[in-house]
Amino acid sequence: GDDGNGAGNDDAAPATTSQKDKKAKKAKQDERKMLKKAAKIRKRNYLELEARRERVEALKKAEAALVLEKQLSGKGRKTKVVTKAAAGKPTQYRWRRKRLG
């Protein structure tokens, strides 16, 4: 009488090996998936950082323009300074010095 112990043991060893292989393969896939997700998040965060930097630059330029506008509306004689390398740069002004005394 064969009660299945002899044949079952022969089949059990390859089954556990294939289960180990499946688990190892699944672990590798999960690791790749996590790395891919982390890379995607990292890329998105760098894009957000770059957008924030650009916004800060734009706000600095706007602030400088408003400060200049306020200064120009004030008292005193001012003359525009013309330079050859002024392409793309804001216009500069020079105020005449006040006389003391």
C-alpha positions as a Markdown table, in Angstrom:
| # | Residue | x | y | z |
|---|---|---|---|---|
| 1 | Gly | 0.0 | 0.0 | 0.0 |
| 2 | Asp | 1.3 | 3.3 | -1.1 |
| 3 | Asp | 0.1 | 6.0 | 1.2 |
| 4 | Gly | 1.6 | 8.9 | -0.8 |
| 5 | Asn | 4.6 | 9.5 | 1.4 |
| 6 | Gly | 7.3 | 8.3 | -1.0 |
| 7 | Ala | 6.0 | 10.0 | -4.1 |
| 8 | Gly | 5.0 | 13.1 | -2.2 |
| 9 | Asn | 8.4 | 13.8 | -0.8 |
| 10 | Asp | 10.0 | 13.7 | -4.3 |
| 11 | Asp | 7.5 | 16.3 | -5.6 |
| 12 | Ala | 7.7 | 18.4 | -2.4 |
| 13 | Ala | 11.4 | 19.4 | -2.8 |
| 14 | Pro | 11.0 | 20.9 | -6.3 |
| 15 | Ala | 7.8 | 22.6 | -5.3 |
| 16 | Thr | 9.5 | 24.4 | -2.4 |
| 17 | Thr | 12.4 | 25.4 | -4.7 |
| 18 | Ser | 10.1 | 26.8 | -7.3 |
| 19 | Gln | 8.2 | 28.6 | -4.5 |
| 20 | Lys | 11.5 | 30.1 | -3.4 |
| 21 | Asp | 12.3 | 31.1 | -7.0 |
| 22 | Lys | 8.9 | 32.7 | -7.3 |
| 23 | Lys | 9.3 | 34.6 | -4.0 |
| 24 | Ala | 12.8 | 35.7 | -5.1 |
| 25 | Lys | 11.5 | 36.8 | -8.5 |
| 26 | Lys | 8.5 | 38.6 | -6.8 |
| 27 | Ala | 10.9 | 40.4 | -4.4 |
| 28 | Lys | 13.1 | 41.5 | -7.3 |
| 29 | Gln | 10.0 | 42.8 | -9.1 |
| 30 | Asp | 8.8 | 44.6 | -6.0 |
| 31 | Glu | 12.2 | 46.2 | -5.5 |
| 32 | Arg | 12.3 | 47.3 | -9.2 |
| 33 | Lys | 8.8 | 48.8 | -8.8 |
| 34 | Met | 9.8 | 50.6 | -5.6 |
| 35 | Leu | 13.0 | 52.0 | -7.3 |
| 36 | Lys | 11.0 | 53.1 | -10.3 |
| 37 | Lys | 8.4 | 54.8 | -8.0 |
| 38 | Ala | 11.2 | 56.5 | -6.0 |
| 39 | Ala | 12.8 | 57.8 | -9.2 |
| 40 | Lys | 9.4 | 59.1 | -10.4 |
| 41 | Ile | 8.9 | 60.9 | -7.1 |
| 42 | Arg | 12.4 | 62.3 | -7.1 |
| 43 | Lys | 12.0 | 63.6 | -10.7 |
| 44 | Arg | 8.7 | 65.3 | -9.7 |
| 45 | Asn | 10.3 | 66.9 | -6.6 |
| 46 | Tyr | 13.2 | 68.3 | -8.7 |
| 47 | Leu | 10.7 | 69.7 | -11.2 |
| 48 | Glu | 8.8 | 71.4 | -8.4 |
| 49 | Leu | 12.1 | 72.7 | -6.9 |
| 50 | Glu | 13.0 | 74.2 | -10.3 |
| 51 | Ala | 9.6 | 75.8 | -10.7 |
| 52 | Arg | 9.9 | 77.3 | -7.2 |
| 53 | Arg | 13.4 | 78.7 | -8.1 |
| 54 | Glu | 12.0 | 80.3 | -11.3 |
| 55 | Arg | 9.1 | 81.8 | -9.3 |
| 56 | Val | 11.5 | 83.3 | -6.7 |
| 57 | Glu | 13.5 | 84.8 | -9.6 |
| 58 | Ala | 10.4 | 86.3 | -11.1 |
| 59 | Leu | 9.3 | 87.7 | -7.8 |
| 60 | Lys | 12.7 | 89.3 | -7.2 |
| 61 | Lys | 12.5 | 91.0 | -10.6 |
| 62 | Ala | 9.0 | 92.2 | -9.9 |
| 63 | Glu | 10.1 | 93.5 | -6.4 |
| 64 | Ala | 13.1 | 95.3 | -7.9 |
| 65 | Ala | 10.9 | 96.9 | -10.6 |
| 66 | Leu | 8.4 | 98.2 | -7.9 |
| 67 | Val | 11.2 | 99.5 | -5.7 |
| 68 | Leu | 12.7 | 101.4 | -8.7 |
| 69 | Glu | 9.3 | 102.8 | -9.7 |
| 70 | Lys | 8.8 | 104.1 | -6.1 |
| 71 | Gln | 12.3 | 105.7 | -6.2 |
| 72 | Leu | 11.7 | 107.3 | -9.5 |
| 73 | Ser | 8.4 | 108.8 | -8.3 |
| 74 | Gly | 10.3 | 110.5 | -5.5 |
| 75 | Lys | 12.1 | 113.9 | -5.4 |
| 76 | Gly | 15.4 | 114.6 | -7.0 |
| 77 | Arg | 16.8 | 114.8 | -10.5 |
| 78 | Lys | 17.7 | 111.5 | -12.1 |
| 79 | Thr | 19.4 | 110.6 | -15.3 |
| 80 | Lys | 19.2 | 107.3 | -17.1 |
| 81 | Val | 22.5 | 105.4 | -17.3 |
| 82 | Val | 23.1 | 103.9 | -20.7 |
| 83 | Thr | 25.5 | 101.0 | -21.0 |
| 84 | Lys | 26.4 | 98.9 | -24.0 |
| 85 | Ala | 25.8 | 95.6 | -22.2 |
| 86 | Ala | 22.3 | 96.5 | -21.0 |
| 87 | Ala | 20.5 | 94.0 | -23.2 |
| 88 | Gly | 18.1 | 92.0 | -21.0 |
| 89 | Lys | 19.1 | 93.9 | -17.9 |
| 90 | Pro | 16.9 | 96.5 | -16.1 |
| 91 | Thr | 17.5 | 100.1 | -16.8 |
| 92 | Gln | 19.7 | 101.9 | -14.3 |
| 93 | Tyr | 19.3 | 105.4 | -13.1 |
| 94 | Arg | 21.6 | 107.9 | -11.3 |
| 95 | Trp | 20.5 | 110.6 | -9.0 |
| 96 | Arg | 22.1 | 114.0 | -8.8 |
| 97 | Arg | 23.7 | 114.6 | -5.5 |
| 98 | Lys | 22.1 | 117.1 | -3.2 |
| 99 | Arg | 24.2 | 120.2 | -2.2 |
| 100 | Leu | 24.9 | 120.4 | 1.5 |
| 101 | Gly | 24.8 | 123.6 | 3.4 |
